[in-house]
């Protein structure tokens, strides 16, 4: 039962990955991959058959994510566009088929958007599920010339929720520590304030659960 709590963090990124139709054999960039939702996106993309490029700035967490599966490659961002682009190309073995992003509101000036867009192949798809309010510069003619698709997703549909549950039921999507997921932090109902604080402070992979 405890393992099922990971589904709460998976519902959001699954909506985005499903919307851009991630397929077996695709190379998918996940950014940032070191938080609760980003790490969930890594597991989901793997279950969908993709080669995953997990990127971020937290080296220890990236190392942990890299150990999940041989189909995971990681890139630790340097904020130098040319250097990050070069590392991404190497990790992608040339180019990527998709780019999933869930950047927080303060990431509007992050250079990773440029680096990730630069390594997308012709016809690639981009999914945005973050909370960046404004300030991101996507090249109009670049999107047009390379035939890129940019899709925004808010949460997931009931049909996608059913599909996600079936992936768990059939064993396609393993859950819990044995699958390399973060810990489940449990709190009693009377300790709800501690649970609230933990949810605010903990950004790494894992779940916060209040149990009666």
Phi and psi in degrees as a GROMACS rama.xvg file:
@    title "Ramachandran Plot"
@    xaxis  label "Phi"
@    yaxis  label "Psi"
@TYPE xy
-60.1765  -38.8574  UNK-2
-61.9192  -30.3379  UNK-3
-66.6164  -18.5387  UNK-4
-63.9884  -21.3029  UNK-5
-65.3877  -20.0565  UNK-6
-63.7776  -28.37  UNK-7
-60.5227  -41.1584  UNK-8
-78.6365  -17.7371  UNK-9
-86.8207  -23.6691  UNK-10
-59.1459  -41.6622  UNK-11
-67.6357  -57.048  UNK-12
-64.8816  -28.2343  UNK-13
-64.3311  -36.8056  UNK-14
-57.1128  -43.7784  UNK-15
-69.4563  -45.2934  UNK-16
-64.4661  -37.5835  UNK-17
-69.2514  -35.967  UNK-18
-63.6693  -31.5275  UNK-19
-98.9594  12.0405  UNK-20
55.4036  54.2406  UNK-21
-62.6695  130.779  UNK-22
-120.544  164.32  UNK-23
-58.6564  130.657  UNK-24
94.3391  -11.9133  UNK-25
-69.3418  151.819  UNK-26
-104.441  119.773  UNK-27
-121.468  127.488  UNK-28
-89.2694  128.989  UNK-29
-114.239  122.689  UNK-30
-141.815  137.016  UNK-31
-75.9227  146.914  UNK-32
-98.9493  -0.0506308  UNK-33
-97.5511  -1.39129  UNK-34
-98.595  -170.883  UNK-35
-64.3036  -49.1846  UNK-36
-76.8736  -39.0533  UNK-37
-63.3995  -43.0238  UNK-38
-66.5262  -34.6232  UNK-39
-63.4024  -38.7616  UNK-40
-62.7708  -34.8039  UNK-41
-61.6771  -49.4223  UNK-42
-61.4478  -40.5501  UNK-43
-65.9108  -46.422  UNK-44
-62.1473  -36.947  UNK-45
-62.2352  -44.896  UNK-46
-64.6566  -25.6899  UNK-47
-85.3557  0.308509  UNK-48
95.0951  11.8514  UNK-49
-89.423  159.831  UNK-50
-90.4043  123.001  UNK-51
-106.061  131.741  UNK-52
-106.113  103.116  UNK-53
-92.0828  121.943  UNK-54
-121.632  155.769  UNK-55
171.084  -170.201  UNK-56
-114.443  -9.75487  UNK-57
-90.2683  97.7262  UNK-58
-57.6568  -49.088  UNK-59
-59.3707  -40.7557  UNK-60
-70.0236  -38.4681  UNK-61
-60.621  -38.981  UNK-62
-63.4729  -40.9522  UNK-63
-63.0477  -43.472  UNK-64
-65.127  -37.3435  UNK-65
-62.6054  -26.4975  UNK-66
-79.9463  -8.0247  UNK-67
-65.2588  -44.1611  UNK-68
-159.341  148.22  UNK-69
-66.6041  -15.6976  UNK-70
-88.9325  11.6643  UNK-71
-107.43  125.528  UNK-72
-116.025  148.611  UNK-73
-123.653  151.001  UNK-74
-134.387  120.628  UNK-75
-90.1853  118.136  UNK-76
-68.5389  142.397  UNK-77
-110.447  -10.5218  UNK-78
70.6359  12.6648  UNK-79
-105.154  109.843  UNK-80
-53.3542  -49.6529  UNK-81
-62.0783  -41.8319  UNK-82
-68.7148  -44.2757  UNK-83
-65.2195  -38.9723  UNK-84
-62.6903  -41.6416  UNK-85
-63.4772  -43.5908  UNK-86
-65.8115  -38.2856  UNK-87
-65.212  -42.679  UNK-88
-60.2588  -40.4715  UNK-89
-65.65  -44.5669  UNK-90
-65.5765  -36.7887  UNK-91
-79.5384  -8.85616  UNK-92
59.7566  38.9912  UNK-93
126.916  -68.3067  UNK-94
-151.85  166.492  UNK-95
-114.442  152.463  UNK-96
-90.2086  -22.99  UNK-97
-154.767  155.013  UNK-98
-136.4  114.338  UNK-99
-105.92  129.738  UNK-100
-132.57  135.524  UNK-101
-135.104  56.7353  UNK-102
-72.0919  146.056  UNK-103
-75.2445  173.998  UNK-104
-60.2595  -29.4301  UNK-105
-82.8558  6.34433  UNK-106
-97.6372  13.7077  UNK-107
-57.9275  -32.7204  UNK-108
-97.244  7.24858  UNK-109
-64.6522  136.474  UNK-110
-78.6044  -8.59027  UNK-111
-66.4146  -25.6475  UNK-112
-59.6729  -45.5224  UNK-113
-63.6009  -46.6842  UNK-114
-62.0178  -43.7842  UNK-115
-68.4194  -42.2195  UNK-116
-63.5289  -34.1768  UNK-117
-66.3982  -24.6637  UNK-118
-100.365  6.87719  UNK-119
-78.0409  139.871  UNK-120
-76.4164  170.029  UNK-121
-62.9974  129.345  UNK-122
86.4009  7.07342  UNK-123
-69.7954  165.424  UNK-124
-121.937  143.444  UNK-125
-121.844  134.062  UNK-126
-121.184  129.839  UNK-127
-113.22  123.438  UNK-128
-131.996  11.7589  UNK-129
-84.8309  -158.871  UNK-130
-129.891  27.9128  UNK-131
-70.4126  123.864  UNK-132
-78.2243  -42.5962  UNK-133
-168.512  172.783  UNK-134
103.219  -7.54024  UNK-135
-83.3517  134.281  UNK-136
-109.938  104.109  UNK-137
-100.531  131.568  UNK-138
-70.5759  117.274  UNK-139
-55.6869  -54.7772  UNK-140
-70.2315  -27.2224  UNK-141
-67.0786  -43.9393  UNK-142
-63.7157  -44.0391  UNK-143
-65.1641  -48.6875  UNK-144
-65.3339  -33.9964  UNK-145
-97.4507  3.06267  UNK-146
62.7803  38.0929  UNK-147
-78.4873  148.39  UNK-148
-112.973  126.846  UNK-149
-114.825  122.792  UNK-150
-125.234  128.114  UNK-151
-95.2811  140.017  UNK-152
-132.607  134.09  UNK-153
-115.024  109.758  UNK-154
61.2813  -138.651  UNK-155
-149.568  164.864  UNK-156
-89.4509  163.345  UNK-157
-57.9767  -37.4196  UNK-158
-65.8514  -39.4538  UNK-159
-67.6083  -34.8246  UNK-160
-62.7045  -44.183  UNK-161
-62.6577  -40.6251  UNK-162
-63.9224  -40.9611  UNK-163
-62.4661  -44.1944  UNK-164
-62.2102  -40.1442  UNK-165
-63.5059  -35.227  UNK-166
-62.5731  -35.72  UNK-167
-73.44  -45.0251  UNK-168
-60.6404  -35.4679  UNK-169
-88.4516  -3.91064  UNK-170
86.3938  2.86258  UNK-171
-67.0646  -34.4405  UNK-172
-117.129  95.0139  UNK-173
-73.0236  149.84  UNK-174
-123.397  163.832  UNK-175
91.8415  -174.969  UNK-176
-63.1488  -34.4073  UNK-177
-63.6402  -21.8495  UNK-178
-95.3008  3.67603  UNK-179
87.1605  16.0499  UNK-180
-85.2362  162.687  UNK-181
-69.485  169.823  UNK-182
-71.5823  157.56  UNK-183
-101.884  114.241  UNK-184
-90.7714  117.867  UNK-185
-106.025  139.129  UNK-186
-131.909  145.2  UNK-187
-73.8319  159.294  UNK-188
-57.6587  -39.1969  UNK-189
-71.3564  -13.0188  UNK-190
-101.756  30.8182  UNK-191
-60.7601  -31.973  UNK-192
-65.9358  -38.7232  UNK-193
-64.628  -38.9696  UNK-194
-64.1071  -40.3484  UNK-195
-62.7001  -44.6654  UNK-196
-63.6887  -40.8205  UNK-197
-63.781  -40.0655  UNK-198
-64.3493  -31.867  UNK-199
-76.2306  -36.2717  UNK-200
-88.1485  -37.7307  UNK-201
-84.8668  117.363  UNK-202
-110.163  -9.00718  UNK-203
-78.0834  170.444  UNK-204
-56.1074  142.448  UNK-205
137.897  175.419  UNK-206
-126.491  153.907  UNK-207
-115.91  121.397  UNK-208
-130.156  134.345  UNK-209
-99.5438  123.335  UNK-210
-118.19  132.071  UNK-211
